[in-house]
């Protein structure tokens, strides 16, 4: 009688463990998609115009012709608005205004295209000028601290209204067939989960297209910068444009979410300080004085390939000037300033940022 030494059993356990690791490795090692931004707080306001008799009282009346729009709208936070008891209108009319005349005209139009076109003009369909379109949304969204400045924003000044970026019922996505998006090599190296268009629409502010592709529609020069070797990981899906910028406008330069360098130190916390001896340019111009924040061909996204040339943009002159305390012939023209001045963002020990 032969007694088993247990080796086949151990081999079997080893095989099972190996297969389990191989099966779970892609999930464990893959990159995670960033969590959606927390939506701003908005207080709903009743902005009805005209008489209650000018409104449709049942949303099913709208559904007869606009079934797809109603079904998509019901998935959004707007559909959860709790109207006061006895409110005389359907939810659609909150944005589209008096709609009873439109509903009656559409029903009477039948297949007559001329009558259908005339009926379409009896309701506000967001085909007006950008200011009038935005005014419909701002009636409620003016109460949000992140959106109350939109009427004075750069987007509004350029004629970009809310419905140019957002859709309350995403029936058909807006595409630009003559424009192809860049696909960088870095983007293909990472495994960030991608949502479907509708899931992305519901999760990220009901945008017509996901970020950054929507922003690239106008900001093509920024798209090209993100294709450079050194860049923030926006194309890869680790960041979004709204992590740094507030597209609805504020009083900050470039519509940053926070003033000046405070936007950068949200992530780069080790550069925040406070330091006993600060680099003055950080307080005056911010990080963009030295870094090209969207992308660069240089290390650390610097504006210059050679660090010393970047420093000499401000620290000009020779011996006798406060900006450069080196004698004329003691400064190494082939060296880098950061060989000695290593604490370029600020120091607690050296006024010359030596350590």
N, C-alpha and C positions, 0 to 999 in steps of 0.2 A: 504494500500500500504506500503511495507517494503523497507526502504532505505538501501542499502548495506553500511557496515562500511569500506569497502576496505580491510578487512583482507585476503579474498581469493586472491585478486590481489597482495598484498604484499607477500603472501606465494609463489605465482607463480614467482614473481621477484626473491625471495630468492632461489628458486629451480633452476632457470636459471643461476644465478650467481654461485651457488655451482657446477653445471655441467660444467660451463665454466672454473672454477678454476681447477676442477678435470681433465678436458681435456688438459689444457695447462701446468699443473704442471710438467709432465715428461719432457717437452721441456724446461721449465724455470729453472728447478733444475738440469738437466743433465749437465755433464761436456762438455766443448768445446774441440775439437781437436786442437792441436797447429797448427799455420799457417806454411806453408812450408818455408824452408830456401830460401833466395834469391840466385839464382844461380850466380856463378862468371862470370865476363866479360871475354869473349874469342874473340880473333881476328882470323878470318878464313884466312888461307894461302893456296895458291895453291902449292901442293907438288907433282905434276904429274911427273912421270918418263917415259922415253921412248918417242916414237913418237906419235903424235895425231892419226895416222892411227891404233894404237894398242888398241884404246878405242872404246867402244860402245857409240854412240851419243844419244841414246834414252832409257829412263828408262823403256819403255814398252817392250824392248827386254829382260830385266831382269825379268819382270813381267810374262812372259810366263811360267817360271819354278818356280819362287819365288814370287808368287802372295801374299801369306800370309805375307812374310817379307816386301814386298813393301807397303802393306796396313798399317801395323803397323808402318813402318818407316815414312810414311806421317803424322802421328800424332805427331811426335817429333819435337823439335826445330831444329834438324839437317836438316829436310826437308825444312825449311824456308830459308836456305842459298841462297843468291842471287848470282848466278854465273855471272861473267863478260860477257858482250855481246860478242858473238862469241866463248864462251868457248866450247871446242871440245868434252867434255865427259858428260856422265850421272852422276847424283849425287852419285850413288853407287860406282863409280870408285874412288871417292875422298878418300875413306877408303880402298877399296879392290884392287886398282891398275889396271893395264892394264887388260881388261876383254874381249876383242874381241875374242881372241883365245879360251878362255873358252866357250863363247857363241856358237861359231861355232862348237866346239868339242861336246858340250852337245846336240846340234841339230842333229849332225851326229851320236851320240851314240845310239839313239833310246832306245830300251829295253835291250841293251847289258850292263850288270853290269860292266864288265871289262873296257869297253870304258867310262862308266859313272865315274868310279873311277879315270881313267886317266884324264878325263876332269876336275874333281874337283881339281886336282893338278895344273891346269894352272892358278889359281887365288889365291890371298892371302885371306884365309878364317879364319885367326886368330887362326891357329893351330900350330904356331911356338913357340919358346921359349918366356918366359914372357917379356924379354927386347925388342924383335922384335915386339911383340903384342902391348906393351905400346908405342913404338916409333911411331906407326901409329896415335895414339890418341894425343900424345904429340906434334906432328907436329903443331897442332893448339893450344892445351891446355897448351903448354909451355908459352903462353902469359898471362895466368891467374895467379894472385898473390896467389891464393889458391891451385894451382895445379902444379906450376912450379918446385917444389922440389920433385916431385914424383919419379924421377929416382934415388934419394938418400934416399928414405923413407924406413921405416921398412917393409912395405908391399912389396916393390920391392925387398928388400934384402931377403925376405922369399919366393920369387917366385910367388907373387900374382900380377897379371896383371889387367889392366882395365876391360877386358871382363870376369874376374872371379867374378866381382861384378855388372857390368853394362851390359845392353843389348840394342843395338840400335833398335832392332825389337823383342819384346817379344812375340815370337810365342809359346814357351813352357817354363814354369817356371821350374827351377831346384829344385827338391825335394830330400830329404834324407829319404827314407822310414824306414831305420833301426834306425833312431834317432827321439825320441819324445821330443818335447819342454816342459819345465816345465810350469805349470800354477799355479801361486800363488793365495792364497786366496784374497790378496789385489787387484789383477787384476780383480777378479770377482765382487768386491764390487763397482767398479766405472763404469760409463756409458760414455765412451769416444767413439764417433762415429768412426767406422772403414770403411775405403774405400775398394772398390773392388781391386783385385790384379792389374788390368790394370790401374785404376785411381791412385793407389799408385805409380805404375811404372812411370806414366807420371808426377806426382807431385813431387816425391822425387828422382830426379837425375837419372831416368831410371834404378833403381836398380832391380836386379833379384827377390829379395824378400824384403819386408818392413823391416825397422829397428824396433827393434833390432835383429829380427830373422836372418837376413843376417849375422850380426856380430857374433851371437852365433854359427854360423857354425864352426868357428875356435876358438872363445873365450868362450869355454864352462865353464871355471872356473869363468868367470865374470857373466855368466848366473846364476851360483849357488849362487853367492854373492847377486845378485838382488832378490833371493828368501828368503833372511834373513828378519827378522821383520822390521829392520830399513834400509831403502835404498832410494835412489833417485827414483822418480816415472817414471822410464823408462818402466818397464813392463806394467804399467797402461796406457801408451800412452801419458803422460803429457810431457815427454822429449824424446829426441833422442840422440843416441851416438854422433852424429855430433854436438850437442849443446856444447859439451866440447872438443871433439877430432877432429882433421883434418886428416882423413884417407889418404890424399894425401901427408902427410909429411910436416915437417918444422923443425926448429932448436930447438924447445922446448922439454922438457922432456915429454915422453908419448904422443907425438904428440898433445899436447893441443892447442886449438885455440889461446890462449894467454899465455904469459910466466907466469909460477909459479902460485901464488895465484890470479892473475888478472882474470883467467878463472872463479874462484869461485865467486868473488865479482861482476860479471856481474849480478847475481841474488841476492846474499847476500850483497846488497849494504850497509846495516847498519854496516857491518864488515869492510868496506873499509878504513875508516879514511879519511884523515891522522890524526894520533894521536900525541899529544905532547910526550907521553911515549908509545912506541910501545913494543909489545911482540917480542923479537928478533927472536924467532924461526919461526915466520910467514914470515919474510924477508929472512931467510936462507933456510928453508926447505919447507915452504908453509903450507897450510892447512893439507896436508897429514901427517904432523908430529904428529898430534893428531887424525885425523879422517880417517876412512876407507871409502873412498868416494863411493865405489860401493855398500856396504852393511855391516851391522854389527848386532850383537845381543844386542848391548849396546845402551843406549839412545844417541841421537845426533850423532850416527854413530862413537862413540869414539872407539879407539883401545883397551882400557882397561875398564873393568866394573866399577872399583872404580877410581874415578877421581884423588885421591891423588897418587895412584900408577902410573898413567899416568904422573903426574907432576914430580914425583920423578925419572923418567927415565932421566931427565935432571938436575933437582935441587937436586943433591946428596950431601952428607956430613952433618956436624953438625955445631955447633957454631964456628965462626971464618972463615968460608968460605963464600964468597960473594953470592954464589948461594942460600943458605938457611940461612937467618939472624935470625933464632930461636935458643935459647939455646937447649942443648941436651935433657932436661927433660920438656921443655915447649911446645913442638910440640905434638898435640893430634894425636895419631896413629890411632884413630878410626874416626877422623873428616875428612872433605873434605876441600881442599884448597880453593875451590870456595865459602865457607862460608864467607871468608873475601876478597879474591882476586876475586871479582865478574867481573871485567872488563878484562877478560883473553885475549881478542883480542886487547886491547889497551885502554889507558885512557888519558884524557886531564887534569887530576887533580892530580893523584897519580903516582909517579914513581914505586910504588910496586903494581900497578893495583888494588888498594883497591876499587876504585869507578870511 
